[in-house]
């Protein structure tokens, strides 16, 4: 019997899709590592940076910025995280709908 959901975390060093592309995903928190200046990652619905649902920031350089999102945010078409070169990495904590559903 398949498990309907799985929890996970992913560290992105480039803008990209979190976990399985296009699957509904519930993002519960994130961490931002900023290398220089100020960075503002965008959490977008889907597989591109076209539909931001949540903006994380601004975040300060040379600090780890970890936060929950107040309440988890549902991305029905998957989650794409977009960020600029001031960002070293973004870690995302999530609950994913099963790949067998």
FENLIN-V370645 format. One line per field, one symbol per residue. ss: DSSP state (a for helix, b for strand, c for the rest). psi: psi as a letter, one per 40 degrees, with the letter a starting at -180 (. if undefined). Layout:
ss = ???
psi = ???
//
This chain:
ss = ccccbbbbbbbbcccbbbccccccbbbbbbbbbbcccbbbbbbbbccccccbbbbbbbbbcccbbbbbbbbbbbbcccbbbbccccbbbbbbbbbbbcccc
psi = hihdiiiiihhheiiahhbhheihhhhdiiihhhdiahigihhihaeifdghdhhhaiiiifihhhiifciihhgdfihhhhiaeehdihhhhihhiiee.
//
